[in-house]
Amino acid sequence: MANTKALNREDRKQAKRTARKKAAPKAKRTAPRGSLKRKVKKMARGTAKR
């Protein structure tokens, strides 16, 4: 996208919208959303944290 610093809000919005329309469509996901995130281990239950 071009530099939109000099444009006012409405023009910037319009420029973004046209850029979005021109952009190639994104490919379908190969894996479900969030499945590639690092998983957090659950803390031990019942014991005090401190």
VEXZADREN-820923 format. One record per atom (N, C-alpha, C): atom name; x, y, z. Coordinates in steps of 0.2 Angstrom, whole numbers. Example, Ala and Ser with C-alpha at 12.3 -4.5 7.8 and 13.67 -1.06 7.14 Angstrom:
<pts>
(pt N (66 -28 39))
(pt CA (62 -22 39))
(pt C (66 -16 39))
(pt N (64 -11 35))
(pt CA (68 -5 36))
(pt C (64 0 39))
</pts>
This chain:
<pts>
(pt N (4 -6 0))
(pt CA (0 0 0))
(pt C (4 6 0))
(pt N (2 11 -3))
(pt CA (6 18 -4))
(pt C (6 21 3))
(pt N (10 26 4))
(pt CA (11 30 10))
(pt C (5 35 10))
(pt N (1 34 15))
(pt CA (-5 38 16))
(pt C (-5 44 21))
(pt N (1 45 23))
(pt CA (2 50 29))
(pt C (-1 57 27))
(pt N (0 59 21))
(pt CA (-2 66 19))
(pt C (-10 66 18))
(pt N (-13 60 17))
(pt CA (-20 60 16))
(pt C (-24 62 22))
(pt N (-30 64 21))
(pt CA (-35 65 27))
(pt C (-38 58 29))
(pt N (-42 58 34))
(pt CA (-45 51 36))
(pt C (-49 48 30))
(pt N (-54 52 27))
(pt CA (-58 49 22))
(pt C (-55 47 16))
(pt N (-50 51 14))
(pt CA (-46 49 8))
(pt C (-42 42 10))
(pt N (-39 42 16))
(pt CA (-35 36 18))
(pt C (-40 30 18))
(pt N (-46 31 21))
(pt CA (-51 25 21))
(pt C (-52 23 14))
(pt N (-53 28 9))
(pt CA (-55 26 2))
(pt C (-49 22 -1))
(pt N (-43 25 0))
(pt CA (-37 22 -3))
(pt C (-36 14 0))
(pt N (-37 13 6))
(pt CA (-37 7 9))
(pt C (-42 2 6))
(pt N (-48 5 5))
(pt CA (-53 0 3))
(pt C (-52 -2 -4))
(pt N (-49 3 -9))
(pt CA (-47 1 -15))
(pt C (-42 -4 -16))
(pt N (-37 -3 -11))
(pt CA (-31 -8 -11))
(pt C (-33 -15 -9))
(pt N (-38 -15 -4))
(pt CA (-41 -21 -2))
(pt C (-44 -25 -8))
(pt N (-48 -21 -12))
(pt CA (-52 -24 -18))
(pt C (-47 -26 -23))
(pt N (-41 -23 -24))
(pt CA (-37 -25 -29))
(pt C (-32 -31 -27))
(pt N (-31 -32 -20))
(pt CA (-27 -37 -18))
(pt C (-30 -44 -20))
(pt N (-25 -49 -21))
(pt CA (-27 -55 -23))
(pt C (-31 -59 -17))
(pt N (-36 -63 -18))
(pt CA (-39 -66 -13))
(pt C (-34 -71 -9))
(pt N (-35 -71 -2))
(pt CA (-31 -75 2))
(pt C (-33 -83 1))
(pt N (-28 -87 1))
(pt CA (-29 -94 0))
(pt C (-33 -97 6))
(pt N (-36 -102 5))
(pt CA (-40 -106 11))
(pt C (-35 -108 16))
(pt N (-37 -109 22))
(pt CA (-32 -111 27))
(pt C (-31 -118 26))
(pt N (-24 -120 28))
(pt CA (-22 -127 28))
(pt C (-24 -130 34))
(pt N (-23 -127 40))
(pt CA (-24 -129 46))
(pt C (-29 -125 50))
(pt N (-33 -128 55))
(pt CA (-38 -123 58))
(pt C (-35 -118 62))
(pt N (-38 -112 63))
(pt CA (-36 -106 66))
(pt C (-34 -108 73))
(pt N (-28 -105 75))
(pt CA (-25 -106 82))
(pt C (-22 -113 83))
(pt N (-22 -118 78))
(pt CA (-19 -124 79))
(pt C (-12 -124 79))
(pt N (-9 -119 76))
(pt CA (-2 -119 76))
(pt C (1 -115 81))
(pt N (-3 -112 86))
(pt CA (0 -108 92))
(pt C (3 -113 97))
(pt N (7 -110 101))
(pt CA (11 -114 106))
(pt C (5 -115 111))
(pt N (5 -121 114))
(pt CA (0 -123 119))
(pt C (3 -122 126))
(pt N (-1 -119 130))
(pt CA (1 -118 137))
(pt C (-1 -124 141))
(pt N (4 -126 145))
(pt CA (2 -132 150))
(pt C (-2 -129 156))
(pt N (-6 -133 158))
(pt CA (-11 -131 163))
(pt C (-6 -132 170))
(pt N (-8 -127 174))
(pt CA (-4 -127 181))
(pt C (-7 -133 185))
(pt N (-3 -135 190))
(pt CA (-5 -140 195))
(pt C (-11 -138 199))
(pt N (-16 -142 199))
(pt CA (-22 -140 203))
(pt C (-21 -141 210))
(pt N (-24 -137 214))
(pt CA (-25 -138 221))
(pt C (-19 -136 225))
(pt N (-13 -134 222))
(pt CA (-8 -132 226))
(pt C (-7 -124 226))
(pt N (-5 -121 231))
(pt CA (-4 -114 231))
(pt C (1 -112 226))
(pt N (0 -106 223))
(pt CA (5 -104 218))
(pt C (11 -101 221))
(pt N (10 -98 227))
(pt CA (16 -95 230))
(pt C (18 -99 236))
</pts>
